[in-house]
Amino acid sequence: MQVQTQYPTPTPHLGHVETVIVQSRAPACDGGAGALGHPRVWLRIAAHQTFCPYCSRLFVLNPDAVDEAAH
């Protein structure tokens, strides 16, 4: 029996997806490979997760993160 989570992580059929847990709804991604990465892009997490359009890293908002709108 498979347990259903509130925010399921996609399971791609093409390989491994690196998942990064973040504390902010506006994370930046540069590919994480130094000079072999990609240009830094700022992402926006609207609900609970988003993908980097360059490297397909999955950015998941930590459920315990403080909402920036509350500041």
VOSE-414493 format. One record per residue: residue number from 1; residue in three letters; x, y, z negated of N, C-alpha, C in turn. Coordinates in Angstrom, 1 decimal, m for minus. Atoms other than C-alpha are relative to their C-alpha. Layout:
BEGIN
{doke: NUM	kemar: ALA	n_px: X	n_py: Y	n_pz: Z	ca_px: X	ca_py: Y	ca_pz: Z	c_px: X	c_py: Y	c_pz: Z}
...
END
This chain:
BEGIN
{doke: 1	kemar: MET	n_px: 0.8	n_py: m1.2	n_pz: 0.0	ca_px: 0.0	ca_py: 0.0	ca_pz: 0.0	c_px: 0.9	c_py: 1.2	c_pz: 0.0}
{doke: 2	kemar: GLN	n_px: m0.8	n_py: m1.2	n_pz: m0.2	ca_px: 1.4	ca_py: 3.4	ca_pz: 1.1	c_px: m0.7	c_py: 1.1	c_pz: m0.9}
{doke: 3	kemar: VAL	n_px: 0.5	n_py: m1.0	n_pz: 0.8	ca_px: 1.0	ca_py: 6.2	ca_pz: m1.4	c_px: m0.1	c_py: 1.3	c_pz: 0.8}
{doke: 4	kemar: GLN	n_px: 0.2	n_py: m1.2	n_pz: m0.7	ca_px: m0.4	ca_py: 9.4	ca_pz: 0.1	c_px: 0.4	c_py: 1.2	c_pz: m0.9}
{doke: 5	kemar: THR	n_px: m0.5	n_py: m1.2	n_pz: 0.8	ca_px: 1.4	ca_py: 12.6	ca_pz: m1.1	c_px: m0.8	c_py: 1.2	c_pz: 0.5}
{doke: 6	kemar: GLN	n_px: 0.7	n_py: m1.3	n_pz: m0.3	ca_px: m0.1	ca_py: 16.1	ca_pz: m1.1	c_px: 0.6	c_py: 0.6	c_pz: 1.3}
{doke: 7	kemar: TYR	n_px: m0.7	n_py: m0.6	n_pz: m1.2	ca_px: 2.5	ca_py: 17.3	ca_pz: 1.5	c_px: 0.9	c_py: m1.1	c_pz: 0.6}
{doke: 8	kemar: PRO	n_px: m0.8	n_py: 1.1	n_pz: m0.5	ca_px: 3.7	ca_py: 14.3	ca_pz: 3.5	c_px: 1.1	c_py: 0.6	c_pz: 0.9}
{doke: 9	kemar: THR	n_px: m1.2	n_py: m0.4	n_pz: m0.8	ca_px: 7.1	ca_py: 14.6	ca_pz: 5.2	c_px: m0.2	c_py: m0.8	c_pz: 1.3}
{doke: 10	kemar: PRO	n_px: 0.1	n_py: 0.7	n_pz: m1.3	ca_px: 7.0	ca_py: 13.8	ca_pz: 8.9	c_px: 1.1	c_py: m1.0	c_pz: 0.1}
{doke: 11	kemar: THR	n_px: m1.0	n_py: 1.1	n_pz: m0.2	ca_px: 8.8	ca_py: 10.6	ca_pz: 9.9	c_px: 0.2	c_py: m0.1	c_pz: 1.5}
{doke: 12	kemar: PRO	n_px: m0.2	n_py: 0.0	n_pz: m1.5	ca_px: 10.2	ca_py: 11.2	ca_pz: 13.4	c_px: 0.5	c_py: m1.4	c_pz: 0.4}
{doke: 13	kemar: HIS	n_px: m0.4	n_py: 1.3	n_pz: m0.6	ca_px: 10.8	ca_py: 8.2	ca_pz: 15.6	c_px: 1.4	c_py: 0.1	c_pz: 0.7}
{doke: 14	kemar: LEU	n_px: m1.3	n_py: m0.2	n_pz: m0.7	ca_px: 14.0	ca_py: 9.7	ca_pz: 17.1	c_px: 1.2	c_py: 0.0	c_pz: m0.8}
{doke: 15	kemar: GLY	n_px: m1.2	n_py: 0.0	n_pz: 0.9	ca_px: 16.3	ca_py: 9.6	ca_pz: 14.1	c_px: m0.3	c_py: 0.7	c_pz: m1.3}
{doke: 16	kemar: HIS	n_px: 0.0	n_py: m0.6	n_pz: 1.3	ca_px: 17.1	ca_py: 11.2	ca_pz: 10.8	c_px: m0.3	c_py: 1.5	c_pz: 0.1}
{doke: 17	kemar: VAL	n_px: 0.2	n_py: m1.4	n_pz: 0.2	ca_px: 15.8	ca_py: 14.6	ca_pz: 9.8	c_px: 0.5	c_py: 0.4	c_pz: m1.3}
{doke: 18	kemar: GLU	n_px: m0.6	n_py: m0.5	n_pz: 1.3	ca_px: 17.8	ca_py: 16.5	ca_pz: 7.2	c_px: m1.1	c_py: 0.9	c_pz: m0.7}
{doke: 19	kemar: THR	n_px: 1.0	n_py: m0.7	n_pz: 0.8	ca_px: 15.5	ca_py: 17.8	ca_pz: 4.5	c_px: 0.7	c_py: 0.9	c_pz: m1.0}
{doke: 20	kemar: VAL	n_px: m0.6	n_py: m0.9	n_pz: 0.9	ca_px: 16.4	ca_py: 20.9	ca_pz: 2.6	c_px: m1.1	c_py: 0.6	c_pz: m0.9}
{doke: 21	kemar: ILE	n_px: 1.0	n_py: m0.6	n_pz: 1.0	ca_px: 14.4	ca_py: 21.9	ca_pz: m0.6	c_px: 0.5	c_py: 1.4	c_pz: m0.3}
{doke: 22	kemar: VAL	n_px: m0.3	n_py: m1.4	n_pz: 0.2	ca_px: 14.3	ca_py: 25.7	ca_pz: m0.9	c_px: m0.9	c_py: 0.6	c_pz: m1.1}
{doke: 23	kemar: GLN	n_px: 0.7	n_py: m0.7	n_pz: 1.1	ca_px: 13.2	ca_py: 28.1	ca_pz: m3.6	c_px: m0.7	c_py: 1.3	c_pz: 0.5}
{doke: 24	kemar: SER	n_px: 0.6	n_py: m1.2	n_pz: m0.6	ca_px: 12.1	ca_py: 30.9	ca_pz: m1.2	c_px: m0.8	c_py: m0.3	c_pz: 1.3}
{doke: 25	kemar: ARG	n_px: 0.8	n_py: 0.1	n_pz: m1.2	ca_px: 9.5	ca_py: 31.2	ca_pz: 1.6	c_px: 0.8	c_py: 0.5	c_pz: 1.2}
{doke: 26	kemar: ALA	n_px: m0.8	n_py: m0.6	n_pz: m1.1	ca_px: 12.2	ca_py: 32.9	ca_pz: 3.8	c_px: 1.4	c_py: m0.5	c_pz: 0.0}
{doke: 27	kemar: PRO	n_px: m1.4	n_py: 0.6	n_pz: m0.1	ca_px: 15.2	ca_py: 30.5	ca_pz: 4.1	c_px: 0.7	c_py: 0.4	c_pz: 1.3}
{doke: 28	kemar: ALA	n_px: m0.8	n_py: m0.2	n_pz: m1.2	ca_px: 18.0	ca_py: 31.0	ca_pz: 6.5	c_px: 0.7	c_py: m1.3	c_pz: 0.4}
{doke: 29	kemar: CYS	n_px: m0.6	n_py: 1.2	n_pz: m0.4	ca_px: 19.5	ca_py: 28.3	ca_pz: 8.6	c_px: 1.1	c_py: 0.3	c_pz: 1.1}
{doke: 30	kemar: ASP	n_px: m1.1	n_py: m0.2	n_pz: m1.0	ca_px: 22.9	ca_py: 28.2	ca_pz: 10.5	c_px: 0.5	c_py: m1.3	c_pz: 0.5}
{doke: 31	kemar: GLY	n_px: m0.4	n_py: 1.3	n_pz: m0.4	ca_px: 23.0	ca_py: 24.5	ca_pz: 11.2	c_px: 0.9	c_py: m0.7	c_pz: m1.0}
{doke: 32	kemar: GLY	n_px: m0.8	n_py: 0.7	n_pz: 1.0	ca_px: 25.3	ca_py: 23.8	ca_pz: 8.3	c_px: 1.3	c_py: m0.6	c_pz: 0.4}
{doke: 33	kemar: ALA	n_px: m1.3	n_py: 0.6	n_pz: m0.4	ca_px: 28.3	ca_py: 22.8	ca_pz: 10.3	c_px: 1.1	c_py: 1.0	c_pz: 0.3}
{doke: 34	kemar: GLY	n_px: m1.1	n_py: m1.0	n_pz: m0.2	ca_px: 30.4	ca_py: 26.0	ca_pz: 10.1	c_px: 0.0	c_py: 0.5	c_pz: 1.4}
{doke: 35	kemar: ALA	n_px: m0.2	n_py: m0.5	n_pz: m1.4	ca_px: 31.7	ca_py: 27.0	ca_pz: 13.5	c_px: m0.8	c_py: m0.9	c_pz: 1.0}
{doke: 36	kemar: LEU	n_px: 0.7	n_py: 0.9	n_pz: m0.9	ca_px: 29.9	ca_py: 24.0	ca_pz: 15.0	c_px: m1.5	c_py: 0.1	c_pz: m0.2}
{doke: 37	kemar: GLY	n_px: 1.4	n_py: m0.1	n_pz: 0.2	ca_px: 26.5	ca_py: 25.1	ca_pz: 13.8	c_px: m0.7	c_py: 0.8	c_pz: 1.1}
{doke: 38	kemar: HIS	n_px: 0.7	n_py: m0.8	n_pz: m1.0	ca_px: 24.1	ca_py: 27.6	ca_pz: 15.5	c_px: m0.1	c_py: 1.4	c_pz: m0.6}
{doke: 39	kemar: PRO	n_px: 0.2	n_py: m1.3	n_pz: 0.6	ca_px: 23.3	ca_py: 31.3	ca_pz: 15.1	c_px: m1.0	c_py: m0.1	c_pz: m1.2}
{doke: 40	kemar: ARG	n_px: 0.9	n_py: 0.0	n_pz: 1.2	ca_px: 21.7	ca_py: 32.1	ca_pz: 11.7	c_px: m1.3	c_py: 0.5	c_pz: 0.4}
{doke: 41	kemar: VAL	n_px: 1.4	n_py: m0.4	n_pz: m0.2	ca_px: 18.0	ca_py: 32.3	ca_pz: 11.9	c_px: m0.7	c_py: 0.0	c_pz: m1.3}
{doke: 42	kemar: TRP	n_px: 0.9	n_py: m0.1	n_pz: 1.2	ca_px: 15.5	ca_py: 33.4	ca_pz: 9.2	c_px: m1.3	c_py: m0.7	c_pz: 0.3}
{doke: 43	kemar: LEU	n_px: 1.2	n_py: 0.7	n_pz: m0.2	ca_px: 12.6	ca_py: 31.1	ca_pz: 8.9	c_px: m1.1	c_py: 0.5	c_pz: m1.0}
{doke: 44	kemar: ARG	n_px: 1.1	n_py: m0.3	n_pz: 0.9	ca_px: 9.2	ca_py: 31.6	ca_pz: 7.3	c_px: m0.8	c_py: m1.2	c_pz: m0.3}
{doke: 45	kemar: ILE	n_px: 0.8	n_py: 1.1	n_pz: 0.4	ca_px: 7.4	ca_py: 29.0	ca_pz: 5.3	c_px: m1.4	c_py: 0.5	c_pz: m0.4}
{doke: 46	kemar: ALA	n_px: 1.3	n_py: m0.5	n_pz: 0.2	ca_px: 3.7	ca_py: 29.7	ca_pz: 5.5	c_px: m0.8	c_py: m0.8	c_pz: m1.1}
{doke: 47	kemar: ALA	n_px: 0.7	n_py: 1.0	n_pz: 0.9	ca_px: 2.3	ca_py: 26.6	ca_pz: 3.7	c_px: 1.0	c_py: m0.6	c_pz: m1.0}
{doke: 48	kemar: HIS	n_px: m0.9	n_py: 0.7	n_pz: 0.9	ca_px: 4.8	ca_py: 24.2	ca_pz: 2.3	c_px: 1.3	c_py: m0.4	c_pz: 0.7}
{doke: 49	kemar: GLN	n_px: m1.3	n_py: 0.4	n_pz: m0.7	ca_px: 7.4	ca_py: 23.4	ca_pz: 5.0	c_px: 0.0	c_py: 0.6	c_pz: 1.4}
{doke: 50	kemar: THR	n_px: m0.2	n_py: m0.5	n_pz: m1.3	ca_px: 8.9	ca_py: 24.5	ca_pz: 8.3	c_px: 1.2	c_py: m0.7	c_pz: 0.6}
{doke: 51	kemar: PHE	n_px: m1.1	n_py: 0.5	n_pz: m0.7	ca_px: 11.4	ca_py: 23.3	ca_pz: 10.9	c_px: 0.9	c_py: 1.1	c_pz: 0.6}
{doke: 52	kemar: CYS	n_px: m0.9	n_py: m0.9	n_pz: m0.7	ca_px: 14.5	ca_py: 25.1	ca_pz: 12.2	c_px: m0.2	c_py: m0.3	c_pz: 1.5}
{doke: 53	kemar: PRO	n_px: 0.1	n_py: 0.2	n_pz: m1.4	ca_px: 14.0	ca_py: 25.6	ca_pz: 16.0	c_px: 1.3	c_py: m0.5	c_pz: 0.7}
{doke: 54	kemar: TYR	n_px: m1.3	n_py: 0.4	n_pz: m0.6	ca_px: 17.7	ca_py: 25.0	ca_pz: 16.7	c_px: 0.4	c_py: m1.4	c_pz: m0.4}
{doke: 55	kemar: CYS	n_px: m0.6	n_py: 1.3	n_pz: 0.4	ca_px: 18.7	ca_py: 21.9	ca_pz: 14.6	c_px: m1.0	c_py: m0.9	c_pz: m0.6}
{doke: 56	kemar: SER	n_px: 1.1	n_py: 0.9	n_pz: 0.5	ca_px: 15.3	ca_py: 20.5	ca_pz: 13.5	c_px: 0.1	c_py: m0.4	c_pz: m1.5}
{doke: 57	kemar: ARG	n_px: 0.0	n_py: 0.3	n_pz: 1.4	ca_px: 16.2	ca_py: 20.6	ca_pz: 9.8	c_px: m1.4	c_py: 0.3	c_pz: m0.5}
{doke: 58	kemar: LEU	n_px: 1.3	n_py: m0.2	n_pz: 0.6	ca_px: 13.1	ca_py: 20.4	ca_pz: 7.7	c_px: 0.2	c_py: 0.8	c_pz: m1.3}
{doke: 59	kemar: PHE	n_px: m0.1	n_py: m0.8	n_pz: 1.2	ca_px: 12.8	ca_py: 23.1	ca_pz: 5.0	c_px: m1.3	c_py: m0.1	c_pz: m0.7}
{doke: 60	kemar: VAL	n_px: 1.2	n_py: 0.3	n_pz: 0.8	ca_px: 10.4	ca_py: 22.2	ca_pz: 2.2	c_px: 0.1	c_py: 1.0	c_pz: m1.2}
{doke: 61	kemar: LEU	n_px: 0.1	n_py: m0.9	n_pz: 1.1	ca_px: 9.3	ca_py: 24.8	ca_pz: m0.4	c_px: m0.1	c_py: m0.9	c_pz: m1.3}
{doke: 62	kemar: ASN	n_px: 0.1	n_py: 0.7	n_pz: 1.2	ca_px: 9.9	ca_py: 23.5	ca_pz: m3.9	c_px: m1.3	c_py: 0.4	c_pz: m0.7}
{doke: 63	kemar: PRO	n_px: 1.3	n_py: m0.3	n_pz: 0.6	ca_px: 6.5	ca_py: 23.2	ca_pz: m5.6	c_px: 0.1	c_py: 0.9	c_pz: m1.3}
{doke: 64	kemar: ASP	n_px: m0.2	n_py: m0.8	n_pz: 1.2	ca_px: 8.0	ca_py: 24.9	ca_pz: m8.7	c_px: 0.5	c_py: 1.4	c_pz: 0.3}
{doke: 65	kemar: ALA	n_px: m0.6	n_py: m1.3	n_pz: m0.3	ca_px: 9.3	ca_py: 27.9	ca_pz: m6.8	c_px: m1.0	c_py: 1.1	c_pz: m0.3}
{doke: 66	kemar: VAL	n_px: 0.8	n_py: m1.2	n_pz: 0.4	ca_px: 8.1	ca_py: 31.4	ca_pz: m7.9	c_px: m0.5	c_py: 0.6	c_pz: 1.3}
{doke: 67	kemar: ASP	n_px: 0.5	n_py: m0.6	n_pz: m1.2	ca_px: 5.8	ca_py: 33.0	ca_pz: m5.3	c_px: 0.5	c_py: 1.4	c_pz: 0.0}
{doke: 68	kemar: GLU	n_px: m0.6	n_py: m1.3	n_pz: m0.2	ca_px: 7.5	ca_py: 36.1	ca_pz: m4.0	c_px: m1.0	c_py: 1.1	c_pz: 0.0}
{doke: 69	kemar: ALA	n_px: 1.1	n_py: m1.0	n_pz: 0.0	ca_px: 4.2	ca_py: 37.9	ca_pz: m3.6	c_px: m0.4	c_py: 0.5	c_pz: m1.4}
{doke: 70	kemar: ALA	n_px: 0.3	n_py: m0.3	n_pz: 1.4	ca_px: 3.8	ca_py: 37.8	ca_pz: m7.4	c_px: 0.9	c_py: 1.1	c_pz: m0.6}
{doke: 71	kemar: HIS	n_px: m1.0	n_py: m1.0	n_pz: 0.5	ca_px: 6.8	ca_py: 40.2	ca_pz: m7.9	c_px: m0.5	c_py: 1.4	c_pz: 0.2}
END
